[in-house]
Amino acid sequence: MPHDPTSVPHDEATAVQTRYARRASGEWRYSLLNPAALLATQERQRAIARVLVAQGWCDPAPLRLAEVGCGTGGNLLELLRMGFAPQHLSGIELLPERAREARHLLPPAVAVHCADAVQAPRLLPEASQDIVYQSTVFSSLLDDAFQQRLADTMWHWVRPGGGVLWYDFTVDNPRNPDVRGVPLSRVGALFPHGQLRAERLTLAPPLARAVVRMHPALYTLFNRWPLRTHVLAWIQKPQ
C-alpha cells in the first residue's frame, strides 16, 4: 500500500535513511565476486551500451551525466570505464557515509554531492545534463508524491534531446517491505512528456543465485524465459 501522498518530501528522505540503515552492508549477494551479481551487472552494462549507441553516442566523453542516488560510486566507475569523462560526471547521494565513500573512491574531477535531490533542484543547472541516471532508487521510495517530485527534478536537469536512464525492478519483493516494484506503467506516468523505450533485464535474483551455484552458464540459459525482474529504460526529452 503506498504511503500517504500528502506526506512531506523530507519525511520520506528521512525514512529512506532509516530503511538503508536496516540493510546489511557488504553482503556476498551484491559482490562482483558472486557470479550471479557479476552476470547481472555485465548484462546491465551491455544494455546501457546499446542505449548509447542507439542515440549515436559512440564516444561518451563529451556527455554530461548525473546519477541520482550514486551510493558509493560503483555505477560512476563503470561509466568511467565506458569512456565518460570524469569532469562531466556528477553523483548525488542522500546518505553521508555513502557519499564520503564515493568521494574517496572516485577521481577528484567527478563531482559528488551529499544532498536530497528533491530539496535541492538547483544543485545542477536546468537542462544541463545529457543523461540523468537512476539505478534502484525509486523502488526504495514508498511515497508516491516524493517519487513524482524526484522525477520532476531529474526531468528539470535533462536537456532537450537528452534523457533519463532508468534501471529498477518492476515486481515487489515479499521478503522486503522496505522496497516496492516500479511497473513500467508507473515509469511512464512519472515522465509523461518523455518518449520511453525499455528492455527487460536481470534474471530474478533468488533464481539467479540458485542456478549459478550449479554453473554460471545457467544464468544465460534461464534468462531466455520471461523470468526477468528489472527494466533498463531510456526516457527521452523531446527536442
C-alpha positions in Angstrom: 0.0 0.0 0.0 1.5 3.4 -1.0 2.2 5.9 1.8 0.0 8.9 2.1 0.8 11.1 -1.0 0.4 14.2 1.1 3.4 13.4 3.3 6.2 16.0 3.0 9.3 15.1 1.0 11.6 15.5 4.0 9.8 12.8 5.9 10.3 10.3 3.0 14.0 11.2 2.7 14.4 10.5 6.5 12.5 7.2 6.0 14.9 6.2 3.2 17.9 6.7 5.5 16.2 4.5 8.1 15.5 1.8 5.6 19.1 1.8 4.3 20.3 1.6 7.9 18.4 -1.7 8.2 20.2 -3.2 5.3 23.3 -5.3 5.8 26.3 -3.9 4.0 28.9 -5.8 2.1 26.7 -8.8 1.6 28.0 -11.6 -0.7 24.9 -11.4 -2.8 26.0 -7.9 -4.1 29.7 -8.7 -4.5 31.0 -8.9 -8.1 32.9 -11.9 -6.9 29.5 -13.6 -6.7 28.8 -14.9 -10.2 25.1 -14.1 -10.1 25.8 -10.4 -9.2 28.6 -10.2 -11.8 26.5 -11.6 -14.6 23.6 -9.3 -13.8 26.0 -6.3 -13.8 27.5 -7.2 -17.1 24.0 -7.7 -18.6 23.1 -4.2 -17.4 26.3 -2.7 -18.8 25.6 -4.2 -22.2 22.1 -2.8 -22.2 23.4 0.7 -21.3 25.9 0.4 -24.2 23.1 -0.4 -26.6 21.2 2.7 -25.4 24.2 4.9 -26.0 24.9 3.5 -29.5 21.2 3.8 -30.4 21.5 7.5 -29.6 24.5 7.9 -31.8 26.8 8.4 -28.8 29.6 6.1 -29.7 32.0 8.4 -27.8 30.5 9.3 -24.4 33.4 11.6 -23.4 31.5 14.8 -24.2 28.3 13.7 -22.5 27.3 15.2 -19.2 25.7 12.7 -16.8 24.4 13.0 -13.3 23.5 9.9 -11.2 20.8 10.4 -8.5 21.5 8.0 -5.6 25.0 7.3 -6.6 25.7 5.3 -3.5 29.4 4.6 -3.1 30.2 5.4 -6.7 30.2 1.9 -8.3 28.0 2.9 -11.2 30.0 6.0 -11.9 33.2 3.9 -12.0 31.5 1.7 -14.6 30.7 4.8 -16.7 34.3 6.0 -16.5 35.4 2.6 -17.9 32.9 3.1 -20.7 34.6 6.3 -21.7 32.7 9.1 -19.9 35.0 11.9 -18.8 35.2 12.4 -15.1 34.8 16.2 -15.3 31.4 15.6 -16.9 30.1 13.2 -14.2 28.1 14.1 -11.1 26.9 11.9 -8.3 24.2 12.9 -5.8 23.8 10.8 -2.7 21.5 11.3 0.3 23.4 9.2 2.8 26.5 11.0 4.1 28.6 7.8 4.8 28.0 6.6 1.2 28.7 10.0 -0.3 32.0 10.0 1.7 33.0 6.6 0.3 32.1 7.7 -3.2 34.3 10.8 -2.8 37.2 8.6 -1.6 36.7 6.1 -4.5 36.1 8.4 -7.5 38.6 10.7 -9.3 38.6 14.3 -7.9 37.1 15.6 -11.2 33.9 13.7 -10.6 31.5 16.0 -8.6 30.0 14.2 -5.6 27.1 16.0 -3.8 25.7 14.8 -0.5 22.1 16.1 -0.8 18.4 15.3 -1.1 17.9 16.0 -4.8 14.2 16.8 -4.2 15.1 19.6 -1.8 18.0 20.9 -4.0 16.7 21.2 -7.6 19.2 24.0 -8.2 22.1 21.6 -7.4 22.5 21.3 -11.2 21.5 23.9 -13.8 18.3 23.4 -15.7 18.6 21.4 -18.9 22.4 20.9 -18.3 22.6 17.1 -18.5 22.6 14.8 -21.4 21.7 11.9 -19.1 20.3 11.7 -15.6 20.7 8.2 -14.3 19.0 6.3 -11.5 19.6 2.7 -10.5 17.2 1.0 -8.0 16.4 4.3 -6.3 12.7 4.6 -7.0 12.0 1.1 -5.7 13.2 2.3 -2.3 10.8 5.3 -2.3 7.4 4.3 -0.8 5.8 7.8 -1.1 4.2 8.5 -4.4 4.4 12.3 -4.1 8.1 12.0 -3.3 8.7 9.8 -6.3 7.0 12.3 -8.5 9.0 15.2 -7.1 12.2 13.4 -7.7 11.2 12.5 -11.2 10.3 16.2 -11.9 13.7 17.3 -10.6 15.5 14.8 -12.8 13.5 15.9 -15.8 14.3 19.5 -15.0 18.0 18.7 -15.3 17.8 16.9 -18.6 18.4 18.9 -21.7 16.1 18.6 -24.8 17.2 15.6 -26.8 18.8 14.0 -23.7 17.0 11.7 -21.3 16.6 9.8 -18.1 18.4 6.4 -17.9 16.4 4.2 -15.6 17.3 0.8 -14.1 15.0 -0.7 -11.5 12.9 -3.7 -10.6 9.2 -4.0 -11.5 7.9 -6.5 -9.1 7.5 -6.4 -5.3 9.9 -8.3 -3.0 7.6 -10.1 -0.5 10.6 -10.6 1.8 11.5 -6.9 2.0 8.8 -4.4 2.9 11.3 -1.5 2.5 11.0 -1.7 -1.3 8.3 -2.0 -3.9 8.5 -2.7 -7.6 8.0 0.1 -10.1 6.0 -1.2 -13.0 6.7 0.2 -16.5 3.3 2.0 -16.5 4.4 3.9 -13.4 7.7 4.9 -15.1 5.6 6.4 -17.9 3.4 8.2 -15.5 6.4 9.7 -13.7 7.7 11.1 -17.0 4.5 11.8 -19.0 6.3 14.0 -21.6 9.1 11.6 -22.3 9.5 9.1 -25.1 10.0 5.8 -23.3 11.9 2.7 -24.6 12.5 -0.2 -22.3 14.2 -3.6 -22.2 13.6 -6.2 -19.6 16.8 -7.4 -17.8 18.1 -9.3 -14.9 17.1 -12.9 -14.1 15.2 -12.9 -10.8 18.0 -12.7 -8.2 16.9 -15.6 -6.0 16.7 -17.8 -9.1 20.0 -16.5 -10.4 21.8 -17.2 -7.2 20.4 -20.7 -7.2 21.3 -21.6 -10.8 24.8 -20.2 -10.9 25.7 -22.4 -7.9 25.3 -25.3 -10.4 27.1 -23.4 -13.3 27.4 -19.7 -14.2 26.3 -20.5 -17.8 22.8 -21.4 -16.5 22.2 -17.6 -15.9 22.1 -17.0 -19.6 20.1 -20.2 -20.3 17.4 -19.3 -17.7 17.4 -15.7 -18.8 15.8 -16.7 -22.1 12.5 -17.2 -20.4 10.3 -14.3 -19.0 11.9 -14.5 -15.6 13.4 -11.0 -15.6 12.6 -8.7 -12.7 14.1 -5.4 -13.9 13.9 -2.9 -16.7 16.5 -0.7 -18.4 14.6 2.3 -19.8 15.6 5.3 -21.8 13.1 8.2 -21.4 14.0 10.9 -23.9 13.1 14.5 -23.6 11.7 15.9 -26.9 13.8 18.5 -28.7 
